Amino acid sequence: MTNEKNVLDLEQYPEQARAGSIDDYIEPDVFEPDGSEADLNDNDDLSPSEKIDIAQREDRWVWRLRMLTGVVLLSVAIAVCVFVYVDGRQTEKDDFEQDFAQLGEKVVTTFDATIRQRFGIIQSFAEEITAQANGTWPMVLPARFSYRGATVSQLAQLFTLMLLPQVRREDVADWVAFSTQHYYQWKYEAISLEMGIPIEEARKIPTPPPFPTIIDGADFSTEPKSVLETRPDGPYYPTWVAFPATGPYVINVDMAALATQEDRIESTMATGRVNFQKIEDYWGEDADKNQPRYSLLKTNPFVEYHDDAFTIGTVPVFREIGPGQEPAAVLLIMVYWKTYFFNLLPPGANGVIVVLQNDCDQKYSYQVDGSTATFLGKSDLHDSKYDYLGTGTSVESILGNQEWNTDGCHYSIRAFPSQDLEDSYKTNKPWIYAVALAALFLFTSAVFVVFAYVVERRQKLVLNSALQSGQLVSSLFPEAVREKLYEEQAAQAKLKEKRANWKDANIKDGDDVSTQDGGHLSSIEQKVAIANLYSDTTILLADLVGFTAWSSKRSPAQVFKLLETIFGEFDRIAAHKSVFKVETIGDCYVAATGLPEPQQDHAVIMCRFASMCLQRMNHFTLELAETLGADTADLTMRFGLHSGPTTAGVLRGQKARFQLFGDTINTAARMESNGQPGRIQCSQETADILVAKGKGHWLTPREDKIVAKGKGEMQTFWVDAQGGGTGTYKSATMSITSSSSPKLGSSSEDVEEKNLPPRLPPNSTSNGGSED
C-alpha cells in the first residue's frame, strides 16, 4: 500500500531526483516506520560546504575555548606559584625586618653606652686636674700627666689629649717662666712612657727647648711671632702638657690664634660645655698628609689611624670644683669616630650601615660587621630603599644640654640595613615550593593536553577528509558551481538516510516510481544540469610554439619545470587581473573573462592579461635557457581571443570538471591556431568591443584575411596593449581611424606589473596551474 505523500513531486523537487535508486524517489517530507512524521534537523538543509564552514568555525571556537581554558589554568598556576614565592619572600623579609629592628636597637644602645662611658672618663680626668690645681691657675702641672693621659687616651680612644690653660696678658711672663721650669720634667716623663725606656735613657734624647714666650699659632713653623705683638689683648691658650708628646709637638703655641680653634675654645670657655666643630679627615687622594697634625695622629700607640674622619673637641676644665664655677682651661681632644662603632654588634651579625652626620652638612658612612667597622666614604651611602627601617640617636641627647654646647656641630648617627644583610635571610625555599607547584600543574596540564590531543586528532581526521575533498572541488569548479554540487550531494545523503526508514523495502534500485500525476521518470530525466549561458565573455587560448620539438629532447622533469614556471606565472597574473583560468590542455592555456561572474570590461581585461602573459613568457624563456638549454629561448606563444556568448557547466561522471562549450571557444581556438608566434590575434567581435571601450589604438588589422575552418574568411586584428597598434580599424558596421586616440604604450594602466603579488623565480618549485 502506497501513501500519496511518498510519491516524488519532480516539479517541486527536481534536484533530488536520481535515476536508478529508490533514494531519489523518496520525498523529503516522509514518515518514520511507525507512522510518525520525521523530526528533521535544521542543519540537514545546509549544503556540505556550509557544513564544512560550520565545522571549521566550531573547531576554531573549540580551539579558542581550549586555549582560553589553558590560559586560565596557566594564569591560575602562575598566580599560585607567584603567590607562594612572594609569600615565602615576604616571610623572609618580615624576619629580616624584625631581626634588624633588634640589631638597630643594639647599635643605638651600644653607641649610647660608649658615648657616656668615654665622655665620662674625659670629664672625670678634667675634674681631677681641677682638684690638683687647687686654684693656682694657670701655673698648673698635673701630677703624672703622661701616665694618666695615656690611660684616658686608651680608654676613651683619643688621638690627642692636650691641656690649654687660659693665660691673661699680665700673666704671660710668669707663665713662660713656669712652663720653661717644668717643661723638661714633664717631657722626659712622656718620652719614657711613649718609647718604653727608662727615664735616664729618655733624658739622653735631644729635646728642642721651649719657646721663650707664647708664640702665635697661626704661622709659628716658618717665622715665630710673640702673641704680645699679634694679639696684645689676649687671653691666650698656649699648648702645655699633652699625650702623646713625641713627634712634632711643642709647648707655648697659642691655639686660640688658629682660626679653626678660636671659636671652639672661646665657646667652651664662655658656656662651660663640650664643643665639637666640623669633622676633619685625611681621606682621599687630595688629602695633604704632610701636615704636622697628620703626623701627630700617627704617634698614638693606642689608636691606629686609617686616614678617615676625626673631630677636634674642647672640654672645659673648671677653676674649682662646684656649681657655678668658670672654666680656667680646656682639654683639647681629637676623637676618632670609627672607634665608636667597634663592638656594636655580636659576632656573626654583619651588614649594618651606620651614617655619622652633623648639622654642619657633613655625612660619613661606615659598615659595621660584628666587632669591626669599615669606613665606606664621605656622604650618606646607605640604600634609600631601607629608609623606613632607619633608627638612630644623637650625641646631644645622650650627654644632655647641660654638658653639650649648642653653638657647635650637633652629631647624630643613623643605622640602616644593607643589601648583604637582607640577602643573608634569603633562601631557596620559596623557589622550591613554587617549582613544586609548577611541576604539579605541568603534570595536570600534560594529562589535559594528551586527552585534548586524542579528541582533536580524531576530529581533525574527519574534518581534514572533508576539507581535502572541498579543496579538490574548489580547485576544479567556480564557487557557484561548487555550491550546487554540494547541495546535490547533501540532498542525496539525506535521501539515503531516509531510505532506511522507508516502509516499502521491496522497492529495488532502478525501479520506476510513479509521480503524482501518474507519469514515470527515467534516471536521465531526473538529472538537473549544472550549466549556465554567459552572454558577454571573452575566451583566450594560448599555445606554446615549438614545444613539441623542444619537449622531445627533454626529460619529463624539465618539461614540467618549464610548464609549471610559465603557467604558474600566468596563474599569478590571472588572479591579479580577475581572469578565470579554465584549464591547461598539454601546452595550451585556456582562460575566460565575463564568467563565472559578469565583467563589463571583459575584453579589455583579457587583452591586458594576454599582453602581460606574453611579456612574462619572453622573460622566463630567457631565464630558463640557462638551465633548460639555449633553444628554450626560442620558444614563444600564440594567443587567440574571441568574444561572445559561452555555455559553461559541469559534466557529471568520472573526473567531472568545469567546461566551456559553444561557438565562442571554437572561434577563439581558430584565432590561436591561425595566429603568429609572439603575437595576440583577436576576432572582429573582440575588436568591436575594444573600440567601444576606447581601446582602438591597441589594434592593428591583419593584412591578410584568415580562412577558419567552419567560418570561411575572417578579418582579424593584432592586439598590442603594451606598445599600441596602428590605430586603423575597420568594422563591418563602422569605419574609424583612431590614430588620434591617445596611445597608452607601456603605461601602468594597461600592462605595467604594478601591485602584482610576488611571483616565483624560474628555478623554484611551483604548483603550476593550481588555483589557490
ABEGO torsion letter per residue (X at the ends): XBBAAABBBAAABAAABBBGBAAAABBABBBBAAGBBBBBBAAAABBAAAAAAAAAAAAAAAAAAAAAAAAAAAAAAAAAAAAAAAAAAAAAAAAAAAAAAAAAAAAAAAAAAAAAAAAAAAAAAAAAAAAAAGGAOABBBBBGAAAAAAAAAAAAGBABBBBBBBBBAAAAAAAAAAAAAAAAAAAAAAAAAAAGBBAAAAAABBBBBBBABBBBAABAAABBBBAAAABAAOBBBBBBBBOBABEABBBGBBAAABAAAAAAAAAAAAAGBBBBBBBBBABEAABBAABAAAAAAAABAABBBAGBBBBBBBBBBBABBEBGBBBABBBBBBBBAAAAABGABBBGBBGBBBBBBBAAGBBBBBBBBEABBBBAEBEBABBAAAAAABBBBBAAAAAEAAABBAABBBBBBBBBBBAAAAAAABBAAAAAAAAAAAAAAAAAAAAAAAAAAAAAAAAAAAAAAAAAAAAAAAAABBAAAAAAAAAAAAAAAAAAAAAAABABAABBBGBBBBBAAGBBBBAAAABBBBBBBBABBBBBBBBBBGAAAAAAABBAAAAAAAAAAAAAAAAAAAAAAGBBBABBBEABBBBBBGOABBBAAAAAAAAAAAAAAAAAAAAAAAAAAAAAEAAAAABBBBBBBBBEBBBBBBBBEBGBBBBBBEAAAAAAAAAAAABBBGBBBBBAAAAAAAAAAGAAAABBBBABBBBBBGAEBBBBBBBBAAAEBAGBBBBAABBBBAAABBBAEABAAAABABGBBBBBBAABBBAEABBX
